[in-house]
Amino acid sequence: MISTSISATPGRGANTFGEQLPDLEIRIWPDAGNLADIEYLTFIHPDFDSLPVFPNLKAMFSRSAGVESFVNHPKLPNAPLCKIEPPGGDPMMTEYVVMHVLRLHRDMPGYQAARTNREWRRTTIARPEQTRVGFLGFGMMAKAPALVLQSRFKVQA
C-alpha cells in the first residue's frame, strides 16, 4: 500500500505537506481515488458528514485552533487525532492575541461604552511596562504571542 495523504481542505496545508514530504502522494477532496489507499487525513474544518469511510486510515491531522466542534462527531474516524502547527505558531492566532491585549490595555471596551452613552471620560494611560500579561501555559498557541508581547509588556506564562 502506498502511504497517501488526503487533504479535506484545499490550499496551504496540502502545499506544506508537499514541500516537507515530496514523496507522499497528496489527494485533494473530493478527488480521493481509491479510499483504501488513504492512510492520513489532514483538515482545518472537516465535514465528516460528507466524507466517506477510509478503511486504512492511520492518523488525522488538524490545523484548526480547536477540536471542540468535531471531536464528538458521530462520524469522526477511529484514528489518532493530532494537532499540527507551522513553526513559530499560527500567525493569525498571534495577531488575534496581540490585538486583544492592546484592546484591553487601552481600555477600548470602556471607551466604546462611553461613546454609546455619549460621555467624555478621561483615563489614565498605563505604559505597557506597567502592565502584566499572563498566559495559562507556554505551549504552541501561547509561545509566539508571548514572545511578541514581552518586548514591551511584563509577560508571565
Secondary structure as a PSIPRED ss2 file (coil, helix, strand):
# PSIPRED VFORMAT (PSIPRED V4.0)

   1 M C   1.000  0.000  0.000
   2 I C   1.000  0.000  0.000
   3 S C   1.000  0.000  0.000
   4 T E   0.000  0.000  1.000
   5 S E   0.000  0.000  1.000
   6 I E   0.000  0.000  1.000
   7 S E   0.000  0.000  1.000
   8 A C   1.000  0.000  0.000
   9 T C   1.000  0.000  0.000
  10 P C   1.000  0.000  0.000
  11 G C   1.000  0.000  0.000
  12 R H   0.000  1.000  0.000
  13 G H   0.000  1.000  0.000
  14 A H   0.000  1.000  0.000
  15 N H   0.000  1.000  0.000
  16 T H   0.000  1.000  0.000
  17 F H   0.000  1.000  0.000
  18 G H   0.000  1.000  0.000
  19 E H   0.000  1.000  0.000
  20 Q H   0.000  1.000  0.000
  21 L C   1.000  0.000  0.000
  22 P C   1.000  0.000  0.000
  23 D C   1.000  0.000  0.000
  24 L C   1.000  0.000  0.000
  25 E E   0.000  0.000  1.000
  26 I E   0.000  0.000  1.000
  27 R E   0.000  0.000  1.000
  28 I E   0.000  0.000  1.000
  29 W C   1.000  0.000  0.000
  30 P C   1.000  0.000  0.000
  31 D C   1.000  0.000  0.000
  32 A C   1.000  0.000  0.000
  33 G C   1.000  0.000  0.000
  34 N C   1.000  0.000  0.000
  35 L H   0.000  1.000  0.000
  36 A H   0.000  1.000  0.000
  37 D H   0.000  1.000  0.000
  38 I E   0.000  0.000  1.000
  39 E E   0.000  0.000  1.000
  40 Y E   0.000  0.000  1.000
  41 L E   0.000  0.000  1.000
  42 T E   0.000  0.000  1.000
  43 F E   0.000  0.000  1.000
  44 I C   1.000  0.000  0.000
  45 H C   1.000  0.000  0.000
  46 P C   1.000  0.000  0.000
  47 D C   1.000  0.000  0.000
  48 F C   1.000  0.000  0.000
  49 D C   1.000  0.000  0.000
  50 S C   1.000  0.000  0.000
  51 L C   1.000  0.000  0.000
  52 P C   1.000  0.000  0.000
  53 V C   1.000  0.000  0.000
  54 F C   1.000  0.000  0.000
  55 P C   1.000  0.000  0.000
  56 N C   1.000  0.000  0.000
  57 L C   1.000  0.000  0.000
  58 K C   1.000  0.000  0.000
  59 A E   0.000  0.000  1.000
  60 M E   0.000  0.000  1.000
  61 F E   0.000  0.000  1.000
  62 S E   0.000  0.000  1.000
  63 R C   1.000  0.000  0.000
  64 S C   1.000  0.000  0.000
  65 A C   1.000  0.000  0.000
  66 G C   1.000  0.000  0.000
  67 V C   1.000  0.000  0.000
  68 E C   1.000  0.000  0.000
  69 S C   1.000  0.000  0.000
  70 F C   1.000  0.000  0.000
  71 V C   1.000  0.000  0.000
  72 N C   1.000  0.000  0.000
  73 H C   1.000  0.000  0.000
  74 P C   1.000  0.000  0.000
  75 K C   1.000  0.000  0.000
  76 L C   1.000  0.000  0.000
  77 P C   1.000  0.000  0.000
  78 N C   1.000  0.000  0.000
  79 A C   1.000  0.000  0.000
  80 P C   1.000  0.000  0.000
  81 L E   0.000  0.000  1.000
  82 C E   0.000  0.000  1.000
  83 K E   0.000  0.000  1.000
  84 I C   1.000  0.000  0.000
  85 E C   1.000  0.000  0.000
  86 P C   1.000  0.000  0.000
  87 P C   1.000  0.000  0.000
  88 G C   1.000  0.000  0.000
  89 G C   1.000  0.000  0.000
  90 D C   1.000  0.000  0.000
  91 P H   0.000  1.000  0.000
  92 M H   0.000  1.000  0.000
  93 M H   0.000  1.000  0.000
  94 T H   0.000  1.000  0.000
  95 E H   0.000  1.000  0.000
  96 Y H   0.000  1.000  0.000
  97 V H   0.000  1.000  0.000
  98 V H   0.000  1.000  0.000
  99 M H   0.000  1.000  0.000
 100 H H   0.000  1.000  0.000
 101 V H   0.000  1.000  0.000
 102 L H   0.000  1.000  0.000
 103 R H   0.000  1.000  0.000
 104 L H   0.000  1.000  0.000
 105 H H   0.000  1.000  0.000
 106 R C   1.000  0.000  0.000
 107 D C   1.000  0.000  0.000
 108 M H   0.000  1.000  0.000
 109 P H   0.000  1.000  0.000
 110 G H   0.000  1.000  0.000
 111 Y H   0.000  1.000  0.000
 112 Q H   0.000  1.000  0.000
 113 A H   0.000  1.000  0.000
 114 A H   0.000  1.000  0.000
 115 R H   0.000  1.000  0.000
 116 T H   0.000  1.000  0.000
 117 N C   1.000  0.000  0.000
 118 R C   1.000  0.000  0.000
 119 E C   1.000  0.000  0.000
 120 W C   1.000  0.000  0.000
 121 R C   1.000  0.000  0.000
 122 R C   1.000  0.000  0.000
 123 T C   1.000  0.000  0.000
 124 T C   1.000  0.000  0.000
 125 I C   1.000  0.000  0.000
 126 A C   1.000  0.000  0.000
 127 R C   1.000  0.000  0.000
 128 P H   0.000  1.000  0.000
 129 E H   0.000  1.000  0.000
 130 Q H   0.000  1.000  0.000
 131 T C   1.000  0.000  0.000
 132 R E   0.000  0.000  1.000
 133 V E   0.000  0.000  1.000
 134 G E   0.000  0.000  1.000
 135 F C   1.000  0.000  0.000
 136 L C   1.000  0.000  0.000
 137 G C   1.000  0.000  0.000
 138 F C   1.000  0.000  0.000
 139 G C   1.000  0.000  0.000
 140 M H   0.000  1.000  0.000
 141 M H   0.000  1.000  0.000
 142 A H   0.000  1.000  0.000
 143 K H   0.000  1.000  0.000
 144 A H   0.000  1.000  0.000
 145 P H   0.000  1.000  0.000
 146 A H   0.000  1.000  0.000
 147 L H   0.000  1.000  0.000
 148 V H   0.000  1.000  0.000
 149 L H   0.000  1.000  0.000
 150 Q C   1.000  0.000  0.000
 151 S C   1.000  0.000  0.000
 152 R C   1.000  0.000  0.000
 153 F C   1.000  0.000  0.000
 154 K E   0.000  0.000  1.000
 155 V E   0.000  0.000  1.000
 156 Q E   0.000  0.000  1.000
 157 A C   1.000  0.000  0.000
